[in-house]
């Protein structure tokens, strides 16, 4: 078990090192230059002034030196300065992470809260009217783009309530915060819950056909015990993998939702930083996301053992 | 007794009416409240002198004062609407080759340091590149080509020495783009935490979130500003911000943000909103790279000018509300634009599009092009709707003269770099001008060597004409010469204007004392007189 953990840690480290190189190189391969972009708001590009700014930002250094400076800074938690705002990158990124984390957490919570039980119900009530309704519901969740859904929610709010649930001020109380994040997380979570529901349903249906379920039935176990104790416990394993992957990919859905609901989170900020070629921000943020994805994958692997005692980690 | 009673009653009535009037006028303006705006994107910086975008000048203009400014209550900026600001008065000398300003005393910057003539000298030395501190970007260098030096005569008098006479020089100083910076604050700090003498102090900027300003309680103008502050929520999604305005989250829309179709939708959902239609002095124009064959041939450029059907641009994109003009914006929105009777004499402006195109086809045929030998080009433009949509129409018009064009959309942040490198054949661009004056327009966009002269148009004879009009006093003679220059610029395809855009500025009915300016997006945002009558 311990040697497995050490191996996984080493693999995580190597993965992250490789990713850092990919992130760094890819960013510099994208056409466009931060200094050109900075000049865009002045409506011209002056070659002499451009060279001065490039020097000031360290962009005149060879690429390996730029990489070394970044990695050395990263190790010492110095992320450098945003090229755009000229503020420390950590001050720009730091306050946005909890916002997106809360939104992502709430979205995931909603998607599990609805996806898992509805998937079980849909499987248990297979081919009934309820099953059909739930399947239509899940299909719509998969086919409606989240930006469209988000805009629809906003338009409905303005039309029917005369108010708009967008972020203009930092919420003061936990209740305000919950109210603010409720609709955006529902918009994002809808898709994920549909996916979880469909997967839970198909996984449950597969498990329900197994011999041990029949045995449990013949022994007179209650429906609840069969569905939740025997079937769901086994059916949930592939669902856990999907939940892990969805958690990592939620950031994609959040980019649009944060933009539409004007939530100053890290996802929307990342897109803006990419458009501006704000290297210190993009590099650090993508690296942060990479760390999260790698850690979530690791935790998902560990969760398998907790959910299925038959799984043992060995060398 | 009756007489006494009558006198008392009369006195009471007179008193009541007098006090009534007084109290009404006192109540007319209300102090307090934070005015809420939305902003379309994070301002690139807070340093007005380093930017050429409304994203910066609109929110930040109220941090500063100019020497002189355009009357904020008048919609059309002109020499007649210039009023004192940090300068109490001014006097021309040396046959208008120098102008001396007498400055206000007792004015303080937001950090408590006093404002003196030195600050004025520092500001313009920074623009002229004469100071030790340097601006990162200097987009208005071309405005001050004629400025030789700025001298302080003691603490409260300053003289601008010009290389030659330039009566319109004050117009440049009156723009929102001409604030006075403090000598003691370095340019880097001005970009992140600007300090001025203006009615509002900068509080904070958070990228993609907000920009906040608070009242300057020590403002030199007694009783101003009326607002306690103004705050800008940055909202990138246009649908969200317009819905936010409709829902009453914001008191005013962002400058130039409400297009004609959006206005039509907005007013249906928020009929109470006050929306002022205004020209922006931002034109949609064609840029042709005169350094790349075959566009180095004047004939082909002229043919391109002739094929443009401005009426269809106006009908499709402007809902019939765009303004037909040359480089200068015509009255009533502007001052210097050619009137319709002159405009229709300019090549390409004749409403008979078929005749124009027949002439254009002849020119193309004389160069060997025709239905069987079509010219293939790319029309480059920014990848945003206000650029892309007219570019698509332009491509359609070019087809009429045997030019098969393909749309080349450029990521918006790379646009100016591409244009500056002259890395395009034909392009569609939008040009905004800070001051509605020929000096600003011609020297910024059409003069040899100007950084914002994207097509590289450069003619000695035109430079002479620019200089000639610049030395003239305002009046019919200058006007006539400006028309002549504008006509020539259009016919030379220096940067043919397709249309001058029209937008709406919307605000809630309780926003008082605000007037949308019609011939510039960049000069009417001091906010010191605005109040909220909620």
Interface residues (C-beta under 8 A of the other chain):
Chain A: X31 X32 X33 X36 X37 X38 X39 X40 X41 X42 X43 X44 X45 X46 X49 X52 X53 X82 X84 X85 X86 X87 X92 X151 X154 X155 X157 X158 X159 X162 X163 X164 X166 X168 X259 X260 X261 X262 X264 X268 X269 X272 X275 X276 X277
Chain B: X36 X42 X44 X45 X50 X51 X52 X53 X55 X56 X134 X136 X137 X138 X139 X188 X191 X192 X205 X206 X207 X208 X209 X210 X233 X234 X235 X236 X237 X239 X240 X241 X243 X244 X246 X247 X248 X249 X269 X411 X412 X413 X414 X415 X416 X417 X420 X421 X451 X452
